[in-house]
Amino acid sequence: MAKLEKTVQGNFNQILQRIEQEILNGSMSASLEETSNFRSGDARCSVRVFERFSFIGSNRVSLNVTLFQSGNGPVHLSAITSGGSQVIFFKLNTFGEDAFLDEIRMIVE
């Protein structure tokens, strides 16, 4: 499992749209598996779950991206990958997870 947490400045909707486009256009096997959006007062949160095939690990990896913003404050991003292993009891390789997370890192940095 790999994780990236970052605070970014910008328009919430534009950041979310760019993440969706870049992830889906970044790999022919990438898919958007599920979405969730909710608001409470002036706070909002969006969750996206992506999945793709990792040729390095010969398996599928998932990427969960959460954006949160309160009012006009900064946008908080949490991106967590999972599924990049082929063994039962421990993780042997996380190359696919790290590579998937690197895509988010490049988008927000």
Sequence and secondary structure as in RCSB ss.txt:
>XXXX:A:sequence
MAKLEKTVQGNFNQILQRIEQEILNGSMSASLEETSNFRSGDARCSVRVFERFSFIGSNRVSLNVTLFQSGNGPV
HLSAITSGGSQVIFFKLNTFGEDAFLDEIRMIVE
>XXXX:A:secstr
 EEEEEEE S HHHHHHHHHHHHHHH TT EEEEEEEEEETTEEEEEEEEEEEETTTTEEEEEEEEEEEETTS E
EEEEEEE    SSSS S  HHHHHHHHHHHHHH 
